[in-house]
Amino acid sequence: MLISRNTAGVAISILLTLLDSWAAVAFGGTLYRVSAHHPIWFTGVVLLFVSLFASLARTWYLALAVRPR
């Protein structure tokens, strides 16, 4: 039996949220310490995390968007 598209989208969003959260917790502190005194590196790390969370927000938006039938 196939699962509905909406259920699959929410399941994938939950999985990506867990993976992104793990990556932020596991590597965020280290990346901050490494790039704290290098403005260009710090900007790159900030852009990395902004893009990570923006893609996560887009995933949730697409998973929860109501589509007319």
C-alpha positions as CSV (number, residue, x, y, z in Angstrom):
1,M,0.0,0.0,0.0
2,L,1.3,3.4,-0.9
3,I,1.4,6.2,1.6
4,S,-0.2,9.6,0.7
5,R,2.0,12.3,-0.7
6,N,1.3,14.6,2.3
7,T,2.3,11.9,4.8
8,A,5.5,11.2,2.9
9,G,6.3,15.0,2.8
10,V,5.8,15.4,6.5
11,A,7.9,12.3,7.2
12,I,10.7,13.6,5.0
13,S,10.5,17.0,6.7
14,I,10.8,15.4,10.1
15,L,13.8,13.4,9.0
16,L,15.5,16.5,7.6
17,T,14.7,18.5,10.7
18,L,16.4,15.8,12.8
19,L,19.4,15.7,10.6
20,D,19.8,19.4,10.4
21,S,19.4,19.8,14.1
22,W,22.0,17.2,14.7
23,A,24.4,18.9,12.3
24,A,23.9,22.3,13.9
25,V,24.4,20.9,17.4
26,A,27.4,18.7,16.5
27,F,29.3,21.2,14.3
28,G,27.9,24.6,15.2
29,G,30.2,25.3,18.2
30,T,33.3,24.0,16.4
31,L,32.6,26.1,13.3
32,Y,32.0,29.2,15.5
33,R,35.3,28.7,17.4
34,V,37.2,28.2,14.2
35,S,35.7,31.2,12.4
36,A,35.2,33.6,15.3
37,H,38.3,35.7,14.5
38,H,38.1,35.5,10.7
39,P,35.3,37.8,9.4
40,I,35.2,36.2,5.9
41,W,35.1,32.6,7.3
42,F,32.5,33.7,9.8
43,T,30.4,35.2,7.0
44,G,30.7,31.9,5.2
45,V,29.6,29.9,8.2
46,V,26.6,32.2,8.8
47,L,25.6,31.8,5.1
48,L,25.9,28.0,5.5
49,F,23.6,27.9,8.4
50,V,21.1,30.4,6.9
51,S,20.9,28.3,3.7
52,L,20.5,25.1,5.8
53,F,17.5,26.6,7.8
54,A,16.0,28.3,4.7
55,S,16.0,25.0,2.8
56,L,14.4,23.4,5.9
57,A,11.7,26.0,6.1
58,R,11.0,25.5,2.4
59,T,10.7,21.8,2.9
60,W,8.2,22.3,5.7
61,Y,6.3,24.8,3.6
62,L,6.0,22.4,0.7
63,A,5.1,19.5,3.0
64,L,2.3,21.4,4.7
65,A,1.0,23.4,1.8
66,V,-2.6,22.7,1.0
67,R,-3.0,21.7,-2.6
68,P,-6.3,21.8,-4.3
69,R,-7.5,18.5,-5.8
